[in-house]
Amino acid sequence: MQLSMQLSYAGGFRESAQQVAELERAGLDLVWVAEAYGFDGASLMGYLAACTETVQIASGILPIYTRTPTLLAMTAAGVDALSGGRCQLGLGASGPQVIEGWHGVAYDRPLGRTREIIEICRQVWAREERLVHDGLSYSMPLPEGQGTGLGKPLKLITHPVRPRIPIWVASLGPKNVAMTAELAEGWMPLFYLPEKARDVWGADLDAGLAKRDPSLGPLQVAAGGVVAIGDDAAGFRELARPLVALYVGGMGAKGKNFYNDLVCRYGYEAEAAEIQDLYLAGHKEEAAAKVPDALLEATTMCGPEGYVRERITAYRDAGVTHLNVTPVPTDGSTMAELVSRVKEWCA
């Protein structure tokens, strides 16, 4: 397995970029750069390209509604050029609160849009012919009767470093996971339980993989959680509790929360409903307290070294290709030292 982690902004972005440069020397293979409604992700990815040498720089994620498909392709090609071929394009639908509330864009057809964006990006990067696309969500050029009528097919002026940049999709629902397995190089599931992944997503993955183009290679999977080595496993796991409550309780609304649906599929229907009710009512601490300890244990890798190594093996055995970690140094060790140890165990 390769080793990846989410970029932290806790100490400021410049400090986080310096940390990534240190961690790549310790063995970090890939860093994910998020974009919500703070700084844009692409600028930070470009900055990382200048500060690092070997680590893969991935968007985790760029929301599909915030840019045209061609701008997504141009952005990925630009970061790929700046980094010498180290860009990975992570895409996701985000959620209606951010997309409609912050960007003022209708949250519609997420699966169809993602499918079209992947197709368009690959056409742009390949530069085999001028871009022509006629889809339900995107048409290039605009069809007759729309716009000025002056649009014409174009081709990317610059030559990308690579004719195909790896595309990852953050997906959880059955149809979206199937589409990811069919079309994308990589899949980013959140709150991934190795022991239950096959039960939850097996049929969806199989359906998508049956249609997969062999040229894409095996589906890459990035999953993991908090990693801490020590005897106070329960205390380390507590670091993940507020995040689980936020996603299960606060991301979306009743009937429109993919993470809540996932926890229900794991068998925590009553707990998921209670967490959501409390969180949406403004009782965040009470909601976090309701997150089952068993769920926290299953979605983290915290405890004595032997236990942590067993959990890493479980992820590998479940098909995870990129162990995505939030490293928490303990007993006076540094983050670089912890990353180095985990990287060794991933081999």
N, C-alpha and C positions, 0 to 999 in steps of 0.2 A: 504494500500500500504506500501511496504517497501521503505526505503530511500537509494539511492546509489549516488555515485559521482565518477568522474574521478580523479585519483591521479594527483596532481599538482607537477611539478618539478621546479616551479618558484624560490624557495629558496634553491634548492639542494635536493637530494633525502633523505638524513638523516632527514633533517628538515621536509620534506613532510611526512615521516613515523611517526615522532613524532606527527605531526598534526593529522594524521589518528587515532593514539592512543587516542588523546584527543577527536576527533569527535565521536569515537565509544562510549565513555562515555556519549556523548550528544545525542546518538540515531542512529548514522549511522549504517546501516545494512550491506552494501556491498560497496567495493571499487574496481574500475576498473583500471587495470594496462595496459597501452598501450605499444606497441612495433612497432617502425617504422624503423629508421636506426640510433638510438642512442644506449643506453644501452639495453641489452636484457631484456625482460619482466620477464622471469622465475627467474632470480637472485633477482630482486626487489620483486617479490612475496614471495620468501623464506625469505628475510629480513623482510618483513612485518609480516610474520608468527611469527617471534621471538619477534616483537615489539608490537603485539596486542593479544587480548584474545578472542574476540567474533565476530568481524567483518568478513564477508565473503570476501575472497580474490579471485578476478576474473581477468582473462586475458581479456583485452578488446582492441585489440585482439592479439592472436598469429596467424600470417599468415600461411595458410595451406601449402604453398610451401617451408617454411624455415626449416622444420623438417620432418623426416619420420613419418608415422602414429604411429608406435610403440614408437618413442621418445616422441611424443606428449602425448601418454598415460602414459609413464614412468614419464614425467615431472609433469603432473597433479597429478599422484599418489604420487610423492615425496612431492609436496607442500601440498597435502591433509594430508599426514602423519606428516609433520612438524607443520601443523596448527591444528591438531586434528580434521580433517574432515571439513575444512572450505574453500576448494578450489572449484572454479567454472571455467570450461574450456570454455573460449570464443574464437571462431574461426571465421576467415574471410579470404576472398581472397586477401585483400589489393588491389593493382593495378599494372599494368604492368610496370610503371616507377620504382617502388621500387623492384618488384620481378625480373624483367629482368635487370634493371640497376644496382641494388645494389647486388642482390644475384646471378645474372647470370643464372636464372632458367626460362625456358619457361613458360609463363602465359597461360596455356591451361586447358581445361576441369574443370573449377572451381566448377561447380555443382556436376559433377561426382566424383571429388576428395573429396569434402566435404562429400558426401554420404558414400564413402568407408572409409574415416577416422573415421567417427562416428561409423560405424560398427566395425572397427578394434579396436578402443579404448575400446568399450564395451566388446569385446571378451577378450582383454588383462586384463581388470580390473576384469572380472568375474572369470578368471582362471579355467574355467570348463574343458578345454581341451587344448592341445597344439595348438598354433596359426597356422591356415592354411587359407589363403585367396587368391582367384584367381579372380582378377578384371582387368579392363581395364587400370587402372593407377598403381595399386600396386599388387604384387604377393609375398606371403611369404609362403614357401621358393621360391626362384627364380625357374622358370620352367626349364625343361631340355633344354640344349642348350644355357643357359645364365649363365654367371659367371663360377665358378670353378666346379659346380656340387656338392659341398660339403655341401651346406646349408641343414638344417634339421629343422623340426618344434620344437619350443621351447615354454615354458610357463614362465611367469613372475616369477622370483625367489622369490621376496618379496611378502608378502600378503598385498594388499591395505587396508587402513582403512575402505573404503567402496567399495562394489562390483560395484557400479555405481556412477560416479561423474557427476553432472549436466553439460550439454553441452549447451552453448548458441551460436547462429550464428548471425553474423552481415550481414543482407541481405536487399536488396531494390527492386531488379527486380522481376517480376511476378513469374518466375519459381523457383528462389532461395527462395522467401518468402514461396511458396507452399511447397518446400522441407523442409524448417525450421519448418513449422507448422506440418509437418508429422513426423519428426525425432528428433527434438531437444527439450530439456526441456525449453529453453528460446530463445527469439528473441530480437535483438538489432537494431531497426530502428533509423536512424539519421534524424534530422529535421522532427520530427513526429508532425503532426497537428491533434489534437484530433477530430476536427470537420470534417476533410476530410479523416481520416484514412480509414474509411469504404469504401468510394467511390474509393479510390486508391487501397487498398489491400484486400478488402472484399472477392472478388471472389477467389483470390489466397489463402487466409487463409482458406476459406471454403474447397477448393479443397484438401489442405494438411491435414486439421483436419479430413476430411472424411476417410483418410487412417491411421490416428494416432493410435498407440498402446495405449489402455487405461492405461496400466501400467506406461506410462510417466506422467500421470496426466495432469491438465490443462496447456496450453501454458503460460509461464511467459513472460511478456513484459516489457522491460526497456526503458523508454523514458522520455524526459523532456527538460531542458535548463537552462539558467541563471535565478537565483532567486534573486531579490532585492526588499526590502520594502521601499517605500518612494514616495514622490510626483513627483520626476524627472524621470518618467518612461522612457521617450524617451532617456534621458542620460544614464540610466542603459542599455537599449537595445543596445546602441552603442557598448558595450563591445563585443557583438556577431557579429557585422557587418564584421570585418576582417575574422573571421572563416568561415562565410557563403560564403564570396567571394572566399576564398581559396578553399573550397570544390566544390562550383558550378562552379568556373572559372578555378581553377588550378589542380584539381585532375583528371588526365586523359587527353585525347585529344578530338578533334572533333569527335563525334560519339562514344566515349569511356569514358563517364563520367556518372556514375550511379547517382550521386547527381544532376547533371544538368538535367538528365532525370526526376528525381523525382520532381524538381521544375517546370519543364514543365508540369508534370501531375497535379500539384497544380494549374495550370492556368497561369503561368508566363513565357510563351514560349519566348516572345520577350525580356524580361528582362534577362532571363537565357542566351540567345544567346549573348546579348550585354556584360554581365558580363564575359562570357568566352572569347570573342574576345579581350576585354581589358586586361584581366588577362594574357592570353597566349602571348600577345604582350608586356608584361612587365609593364603595367600600373595598378599596384595593387591598388593604392589609388583610381583611377578613377573607377576601377571595383567595389570596395567596396561601393563607393558612389551610384552606380546603384542598390544596393540591395534594393528591395522595403521595405518601412517602415512597410507595412502591413504584410510582411513575417517575419520581425524581431519581430513584436508584437505577431504573432501567434506562434512562436517557442521559446518564452521566457515567464517568469512569473515575470514581473516587474511592480510595481505600488503600490498603497495603499494596506494595509493589506487585505481589503475586496476583492479587485480585484485579488490579488495573491491567496487567498483561493478559489475563483471561478475558477481560472485556474487549480488549483490542483484538484478540483472536476471534471473538464472536463476531465482531464487525467484519473482519476479513472473510470469515467463513460464510457470512450472509451476502457476500458479493460487493462489499464496499471497497472501492479502489482508492479513495482519498479520505483518510481519517481527518475529519474537520474538528479541531479541538479549540477549547478555551483553556489555555494552560494557567494553572494557579500554583506558583512556586510555594514550597513549604520548607520548614526547617533550615532556613537561611540560604537555600539554593536560589539561583537566578532563573529567570524565564528561559534564557538561552540554554542553561544546563538541563532544564526539564524538557525543552523541545528536543534537545540532542538525545536524551534517553528515550523519549517516546518514538523518535525517528528510528532509533536502533531496534525497538520492539516491532515496528511496522515492517521491517525488512523480511 
